[in-house]
Amino acid sequence: MQVLVIGASRGIGFELVRQYRADGASVSATVRDDGGASRLAGIGATALRLDVADAASASGLAWQIDGATFDVVVVNAGVIGPRVEGLDTPTEADFDHVMHTNVLGPMRVLPQLVDALAPGARLAVISSRMGSMGLQASASNWLYRASKAAANSVLKTASLVLEGRATCISVHPGWVRTDMGGAGADIDVATSVAGIRRTLAALTPADNGRFFNHDGTPLAW
């Protein structure tokens, strides 16, 4: 199995690499610095350099994966940004940082992946339940929520373009104990990633364009 993880320096991305490598998959993964590259090399993965928030860096992904055919692709790169409460206007700098990473990032990356998808590939964007319009019951962190709602829309569009070639989904990883999720989160990263992998493995073409919890439970958009 050939796997590509976008955003694998730490947390969910690194654990995805670790678990797929433990199962014998050939894994390529992107990082932004030498430290991340060294960690990936230590577990036998191929490190690629990519910063999704930088146009020049993002434009170089296609040549780095030229000739590859990936069975599984996970777009994980993202930031939470400042915890701006509902109707508190974010600064322009904060808005640009979160939206460039969480929305423009996938919009830059996904088009470059098309030629590297194996027939019947599974492609996931790591989103968040906080991006669900149907499930929203809180006004907290509205900048992050808006970015993940937009990222869900990006994934949905990709699923329409790639229908018949790949099964594309958004995934809520759970509230995970990572640098982003914090120490008080519900589940550890290994549990989250194991669930994501099971969900990806169980996908059928009929699941294209859907939104799932890490454990495979369907979520409302």
C-alpha positions as CSV (number, residue, x, y, z in Angstrom):
1,M,0.0,0.0,0.0
2,Q,1.2,3.5,-0.9
3,V,0.2,6.3,1.5
4,L,0.6,10.0,1.5
5,V,0.1,12.2,4.5
6,I,0.0,16.0,4.1
7,G,1.1,17.6,7.4
8,A,2.9,14.9,9.5
9,S,5.4,16.7,11.7
10,R,3.5,15.7,14.9
11,G,0.2,14.8,16.4
12,I,-2.4,13.1,14.1
13,G,-0.3,13.3,11.0
14,F,2.8,11.7,12.5
15,E,0.7,9.0,14.2
16,L,-0.9,8.2,10.8
17,V,2.6,7.7,9.4
18,R,3.6,5.6,12.3
19,Q,0.6,3.3,12.2
20,Y,0.7,2.8,8.5
21,R,4.4,2.1,8.6
22,A,3.9,-0.4,11.4
23,D,1.5,-2.3,9.1
24,G,4.1,-2.3,6.3
25,A,2.8,0.4,4.1
26,S,5.1,2.6,2.0
27,V,4.5,6.1,3.4
28,S,5.4,9.6,2.0
29,A,4.6,12.5,4.3
30,T,5.1,16.3,4.3
31,V,6.9,18.4,6.9
32,R,8.1,22.0,7.1
33,D,11.5,21.6,8.8
34,D,14.5,19.3,9.4
35,G,13.2,18.1,12.7
36,G,10.1,16.8,11.2
37,A,12.0,15.2,8.4
38,S,14.3,13.4,10.8
39,R,11.4,12.0,12.8
40,L,9.9,10.6,9.6
41,A,13.2,9.1,8.5
42,G,13.4,7.4,11.9
43,I,10.3,5.4,11.2
44,G,11.1,4.6,7.6
45,A,8.9,7.2,5.9
46,T,9.9,9.4,2.9
47,A,9.8,13.1,4.0
48,L,8.7,15.7,1.5
49,R,9.0,19.5,2.2
50,L,5.8,21.4,2.1
51,D,4.2,24.5,3.7
52,V,0.6,24.7,2.6
53,A,0.4,28.3,3.7
54,D,3.2,29.3,1.3
55,A,2.3,29.5,-2.4
56,A,5.9,28.8,-3.7
57,S,6.3,25.8,-1.4
58,A,2.8,24.4,-2.2
59,S,3.4,24.7,-5.9
60,G,6.3,22.3,-5.6
61,L,4.3,19.3,-4.3
62,A,3.4,17.9,-7.7
63,W,7.0,17.4,-8.8
64,Q,7.9,15.8,-5.5
65,I,5.3,13.1,-6.1
66,D,5.6,12.8,-9.8
67,G,5.2,9.1,-10.9
68,A,3.8,8.0,-7.5
69,T,0.4,6.3,-7.2
70,F,-1.1,6.5,-3.7
71,D,-3.8,4.2,-2.4
72,V,-4.6,6.5,0.6
73,V,-4.1,10.2,0.9
74,V,-4.8,12.2,4.1
75,V,-4.7,16.0,4.0
76,N,-4.0,16.8,7.7
77,A,-2.3,20.2,7.7
78,G,-4.2,22.7,9.8
79,V,-4.1,25.2,12.6
80,I,-6.7,26.2,15.3
81,G,-5.7,29.8,15.5
82,P,-6.9,32.2,18.3
83,R,-10.0,31.1,20.1
84,V,-12.2,33.9,18.9
85,E,-15.8,33.9,20.4
86,G,-18.9,34.3,18.2
87,L,-19.3,37.9,17.0
88,D,-15.9,39.0,18.2
89,T,-14.2,40.1,15.0
90,P,-10.9,38.4,14.3
91,T,-7.9,40.4,13.3
92,E,-7.1,40.4,9.6
93,A,-3.8,38.7,10.3
94,D,-5.5,35.9,12.3
95,F,-8.1,35.5,9.7
96,D,-5.5,35.2,6.9
97,H,-3.4,32.7,8.9
98,V,-6.3,30.4,9.7
99,M,-8.0,30.6,6.3
100,H,-4.8,30.3,4.3
101,T,-3.8,27.2,6.2
102,N,-7.1,25.4,6.6
103,V,-8.9,26.4,3.4
104,L,-6.5,27.7,0.8
105,G,-4.0,24.9,1.8
106,P,-6.3,22.1,0.7
107,M,-7.3,24.1,-2.4
108,R,-3.6,24.3,-3.3
109,V,-2.8,20.7,-2.5
110,L,-5.8,18.7,-3.9
111,P,-5.3,19.7,-7.5
112,Q,-1.7,18.5,-7.4
113,L,-2.8,15.0,-6.1
114,V,-5.1,14.1,-9.0
115,D,-2.4,12.4,-11.2
116,A,-1.0,10.6,-8.2
117,L,-4.1,8.8,-7.1
118,A,-4.3,5.0,-7.7
119,P,-7.6,3.7,-9.1
120,G,-10.0,3.4,-6.3
121,A,-7.9,5.6,-3.9
122,R,-9.3,6.8,-0.6
123,L,-8.8,10.5,0.1
124,A,-9.6,12.2,3.4
125,V,-9.4,15.8,4.6
126,I,-9.0,16.0,8.4
127,S,-11.8,18.4,9.3
128,S,-13.7,18.9,12.5
129,R,-17.2,18.4,13.9
130,M,-16.9,22.2,14.7
131,G,-17.2,22.8,10.9
132,S,-20.6,21.1,10.8
133,M,-23.5,23.5,10.2
134,G,-26.1,20.9,11.1
135,L,-24.5,20.0,14.4
136,Q,-23.4,23.4,15.6
137,A,-24.7,24.3,19.1
138,S,-22.0,26.6,20.3
139,A,-20.7,30.1,19.3
140,S,-17.2,29.4,20.5
141,N,-14.1,29.6,18.2
142,W,-16.0,30.9,15.2
143,L,-13.0,31.6,13.1
144,Y,-11.9,28.0,13.3
145,R,-15.4,26.8,12.8
146,A,-15.7,28.9,9.6
147,S,-12.5,27.6,8.3
148,K,-13.5,24.0,8.8
149,A,-16.9,24.6,7.2
150,A,-15.1,26.0,4.2
151,A,-12.7,23.0,4.2
152,N,-15.7,20.7,4.1
153,S,-17.0,22.5,1.1
154,V,-13.6,22.2,-0.6
155,L,-13.7,18.4,0.0
156,K,-17.2,18.1,-1.3
157,T,-16.2,19.8,-4.5
158,A,-13.2,17.5,-4.9
159,S,-15.5,14.5,-4.4
160,L,-17.6,15.6,-7.3
161,V,-14.6,16.1,-9.6
162,L,-13.0,12.8,-8.6
163,E,-16.1,10.6,-8.4
164,G,-15.4,7.3,-10.0
165,R,-11.7,7.7,-9.5
166,A,-11.4,8.1,-5.7
167,T,-13.6,8.0,-2.6
168,C,-13.2,11.4,-0.9
169,I,-14.4,12.2,2.6
170,S,-14.1,14.7,5.4
171,V,-13.2,13.2,8.8
172,H,-13.6,14.5,12.3
173,P,-10.7,13.0,14.3
174,G,-12.4,13.5,17.7
175,W,-11.2,15.9,20.4
176,V,-7.7,14.5,20.5
177,R,-4.9,15.0,23.1
178,T,-2.4,16.7,20.8
179,D,-0.7,20.1,20.9
180,M,-3.8,21.5,19.2
181,G,-6.4,19.6,21.2
182,G,-4.8,20.1,24.6
183,A,-4.2,17.8,27.5
184,G,-7.9,17.7,28.5
185,A,-9.2,16.3,25.3
186,D,-11.3,13.1,25.1
187,I,-9.1,10.6,23.4
188,D,-5.5,9.9,22.7
189,V,-4.0,10.2,19.3
190,A,-3.4,6.5,18.7
191,T,-7.1,5.8,19.3
192,S,-8.2,8.6,16.9
193,V,-5.8,7.5,14.2
194,A,-6.7,3.8,14.5
195,G,-10.4,4.8,14.0
196,I,-9.5,7.0,11.0
197,R,-7.6,4.1,9.4
198,R,-10.5,1.7,10.0
199,T,-12.9,4.2,8.5
200,L,-10.8,4.7,5.4
201,A,-10.3,1.0,4.9
202,A,-14.1,0.4,5.1
203,L,-15.1,3.0,2.5
204,T,-17.0,2.1,-0.6
205,P,-17.6,4.3,-3.6
206,A,-21.1,5.1,-2.2
207,D,-19.4,7.0,0.6
208,N,-17.8,9.5,-1.7
209,G,-18.5,13.1,-0.6
210,R,-19.6,12.2,3.0
211,F,-18.5,13.4,6.4
212,F,-17.5,10.9,9.1
213,N,-16.5,10.8,12.7
214,H,-13.2,9.0,13.3
215,D,-15.1,5.8,14.3
216,G,-17.0,5.7,11.1
217,T,-20.2,7.3,12.3
218,P,-21.7,9.6,9.6
219,L,-21.9,13.3,10.5
220,A,-24.2,16.0,9.2
221,W,-22.7,18.7,7.1
